[in-house]
C-alpha cells in the first residue's frame, strides 16, 4: 500500500498524471503476469505481522531507502499527512479504488465513463453506474434513461 501511495504521489508531483501502480498486470516485455497481493496492506501492518510471527525482516538498500531519492521525500510527505490524520494512508489506498470521474477534469475519461465531458450529465446509464459517475448526477438522468435502465 505504501508503495502504491508513493507512486501515485510521485506521478502527481513529477509527471502531472493521476497514475499509480496496478495490483495486477501483464508485462509483454518480460512475458509475465505481475501480481501484488499485498497492494492494500500498509508496511507497518506487514511489519507488525512479521514481528508477531517471528518472520525475519531483511534490510533493503534499493531505490526507496536511499536518503536523497524522490521516494524518500514523498515518504516524508506521507508521514506529514499521517500526522494530520492518522487514517491518511488507509484513506489514500481506499481512494485509489473509489475514483469518481465526474469530479475530475479529464474530459476524455468522463466521456468514456458515460457522462458528458463538460456538463457531467449522465449520457450512458450503464457505463455511469460502473464507475459511480451517477452519485451527484442522479437528478440529470432523463425519464427515458431511467426507463431504459430498469428494463
C-alpha positions as CSV (number, residue, x, y, z in Angstrom):
1,X,0.0,0.0,0.0
2,X,2.8,2.4,0.9
3,X,4.5,1.9,-2.5
4,X,1.2,2.5,-4.3
5,X,0.6,5.7,-2.4
6,X,4.2,6.9,-3.0
7,X,4.0,6.0,-6.7
8,X,0.7,7.9,-7.1
9,X,2.1,11.0,-5.4
10,X,5.4,10.8,-7.4
11,X,3.4,10.8,-10.6
12,X,1.2,13.7,-9.4
13,X,4.3,15.8,-8.5
14,X,6.8,14.8,-11.2
15,X,4.7,13.7,-14.2
16,X,1.5,15.6,-13.7
17,X,-0.5,12.4,-14.1
18,X,-3.0,10.6,-11.9
19,X,-1.4,7.3,-12.3
20,X,-0.4,4.7,-9.7
21,X,0.6,1.1,-9.9
22,X,-1.9,-1.7,-10.7
23,X,-2.4,-4.6,-8.4
24,X,-2.1,-6.9,-11.4
25,X,-0.9,-6.5,-15.0
26,X,0.8,-8.4,-17.8
27,X,4.3,-7.4,-18.9
28,X,4.8,-8.0,-22.6
29,X,8.5,-7.3,-22.3
30,X,9.1,-10.0,-19.8
31,X,6.2,-12.2,-20.7
32,X,5.0,-12.5,-17.1
33,X,2.0,-11.6,-15.0
34,X,2.9,-9.2,-12.1
35,X,0.6,-9.7,-9.1
36,X,0.8,-7.6,-6.0
37,X,-1.4,-9.4,-3.4
38,X,-0.5,-7.1,-0.6
39,X,-1.3,-3.9,-2.6
40,X,-3.7,-2.6,0.0
41,X,-1.6,-3.6,3.0
42,X,0.4,-1.0,4.8
43,X,4.1,-1.6,5.5
44,X,3.5,-1.0,9.3
45,X,0.8,-3.7,9.3
46,X,3.0,-6.1,7.4
47,X,6.0,-5.4,9.7
48,X,3.8,-5.9,12.8
49,X,2.5,-9.2,11.5
50,X,6.0,-10.4,10.6
51,X,7.3,-9.5,14.1
52,X,4.3,-11.3,15.7
53,X,5.1,-14.4,13.7
54,X,8.9,-14.1,14.1
55,X,9.5,-13.7,10.4
56,X,12.8,-12.1,9.5
57,X,12.8,-8.6,8.0
58,X,15.6,-8.3,5.6
59,X,17.3,-4.9,5.2
60,X,16.8,-3.3,1.8
61,X,19.0,-0.7,0.1
62,X,17.0,-0.3,-3.1
63,X,15.7,2.9,-4.5
64,X,13.1,3.7,-1.9
65,X,15.6,3.7,1.0
66,X,18.3,6.0,-0.4
67,X,18.1,9.3,1.6
68,X,18.2,11.6,-1.4
69,X,15.8,9.6,-3.5
70,X,12.5,11.2,-4.5
71,X,10.6,8.3,-3.0
72,X,12.1,9.0,0.4
73,X,11.0,12.6,0.1
74,X,7.5,11.5,-0.8
75,X,7.6,9.2,2.2
76,X,8.2,12.3,4.4
77,X,5.2,13.9,2.8
78,X,3.0,10.9,3.5
79,X,4.3,11.0,7.1
80,X,3.3,14.6,7.4
81,X,-0.2,13.8,6.0
82,X,-0.4,10.9,8.6
83,X,0.4,13.4,11.3
84,X,-2.6,15.5,10.2
85,X,-4.9,12.4,10.0
86,X,-3.8,9.0,11.4
87,X,-6.1,7.4,8.7
88,X,-4.5,9.3,5.8
89,X,-2.7,6.3,4.3
90,X,-5.7,4.0,4.6
91,X,-7.9,6.7,3.1
92,X,-5.5,7.2,0.2
93,X,-5.5,3.5,-0.5
94,X,-9.3,3.4,-0.4
95,X,-9.4,6.5,-2.7
96,X,-7.4,4.7,-5.3
97,X,-10.2,2.1,-5.6
98,X,-13.0,4.7,-5.3
99,X,-12.4,7.1,-8.2
100,X,-15.2,9.5,-9.2
101,X,-14.6,10.5,-12.8
102,X,-17.5,13.1,-12.6
103,X,-15.3,15.0,-10.2
104,X,-12.1,15.0,-12.3
105,X,-11.0,17.3,-15.1
106,X,-10.2,14.6,-17.7
107,X,-12.9,15.2,-20.3
108,X,-12.0,12.0,-22.3
109,X,-12.3,9.9,-19.1
110,X,-15.6,11.5,-18.3
111,X,-16.9,10.7,-21.8
112,X,-15.5,7.1,-21.6
113,X,-17.5,6.7,-18.4
114,X,-20.8,7.6,-19.9
115,X,-21.0,11.2,-18.7
116,X,-20.8,14.4,-20.7
117,X,-17.3,15.7,-20.6
118,X,-18.3,19.3,-20.0
119,X,-21.5,19.2,-18.0
120,X,-21.3,15.9,-16.1
121,X,-24.7,14.9,-17.3
122,X,-25.2,11.1,-17.5
123,X,-25.4,10.0,-21.1
124,X,-25.0,6.3,-20.7
125,X,-26.6,4.9,-17.5
126,X,-24.9,1.5,-17.7
127,X,-21.4,2.9,-18.1
128,X,-22.0,5.6,-15.5
129,X,-23.2,3.0,-13.0
130,X,-20.0,1.0,-13.5
131,X,-17.8,3.9,-12.4
132,X,-20.0,5.6,-9.8
133,X,-20.5,8.6,-12.0
134,X,-24.1,8.9,-11.1
135,X,-23.6,9.8,-7.4
136,X,-24.0,13.6,-7.9
137,X,-25.8,13.4,-11.2
138,X,-29.0,11.4,-10.4
139,X,-31.2,14.4,-11.0
140,X,-29.8,14.9,-14.5
141,X,-30.9,11.5,-15.8
142,X,-33.9,11.7,-18.1
143,X,-37.0,9.7,-17.6
144,X,-36.2,7.8,-20.9
145,X,-32.8,6.8,-19.5
146,X,-34.4,5.7,-16.2
147,X,-36.9,3.5,-18.1
148,X,-34.1,2.0,-20.3
149,X,-32.0,1.1,-17.2
150,X,-34.9,-0.6,-15.5
151,X,-35.7,-2.9,-18.4
